Amino acid sequence: MSSGHDHGSTTIRHERPLWWALGLTGGFLIAEVVGAFLTNSLALLSDAAHMGTDTLALMIALTAVRLSRKPADAKRSYGYARMEAMGAMANGLMLFAVAAYILWEAAGRFSEPPQIATTGMLAIAALGLIVNLVAMRLLKAGSGESLNMKGAYLEVWSDMLGSVAVIAGAIVIRFTGWTVVDPILAVLIGLWVLPRTWTLLREAGNVLMEGVPGGIDLAAVRTVLLQAPGVGDVHDLHVWSLGSSTPAMTAHLVVDAGVDADALRGELVRQLDERFGIEHCTLQIESVACDPPSH
């Protein structure tokens, strides 16, 4: 059986780039907000709003990483692993709120596009793009390992796209005078972010609702258990996630008389770990099926 399940080094590795990214985005946020109002650019304000949610998202992600490292206690026997899913959920909801605000504000500007200071808009957006590219570089590795990091990375990634759009918009407005380009870009940024935000919310919700983790086929798990020598039936099979990379499983196995329960349990735990990555596994061995729980 696997031992320890020490994820401490992983969370520490994720924490360092989060601190660097937070310093970059937080430091640039004030300049971008002031610049958005000075230039009167909604697209730049959209980008500033995303930068603000980036900063808050990184703070949430850092809090989740630190809390998820806390050991289990008498009240939370599984520890705080689900804090990363809660952090990702909070980040997704913030992205939805920001996108909704930008779309609402843009609707009013289509009828009366204001004058925009394109030089300041372009300069601030260019600086924002540099900040976002550096932050993305810092967060990219962890985004494939942690749902919480994925949420923070998506925040910064969407803001990077916003900076590119603002730069393009500033250039178009400067040479054509088409100020309506500004709210159009703001709408496009919002519409681009929404489906990706929904994916993040769906993944975080699946963890919080104890759904079967992505990439694990429950029927295939049941087949592995039933194919073990001496196993006659499998019931009360549950597979869920403690965190984005911490699947857990419980099952009751009805076995034939004379079967070495310890040897069977050890072999199945090994197979489940190797084939499905399920380390946290509890198997109850029974000679006859137990009564189903009452609800």
Secondary structure as GFF3:
##gff-version 3
##sequence-region A 1 295
A	DSSP	alpha_helix	8	39	.	.	.	ID=ss1
A	DSSP	alpha_helix	42	68	.	.	.	ID=ss2
A	DSSP	alpha_helix	83	111	.	.	.	ID=ss3
A	DSSP	alpha_helix	118	143	.	.	.	ID=ss4
A	DSSP	alpha_helix	147	176	.	.	.	ID=ss5
A	DSSP	alpha_helix	181	208	.	.	.	ID=ss6
A	DSSP	alpha_helix	218	226	.	.	.	ID=ss7
A	DSSP	beta_strand	231	243	.	.	.	ID=ss8
A	DSSP	beta_strand	246	255	.	.	.	ID=ss9
A	DSSP	alpha_helix	261	276	.	.	.	ID=ss10
A	DSSP	beta_strand	280	286	.	.	.	ID=ss11
###
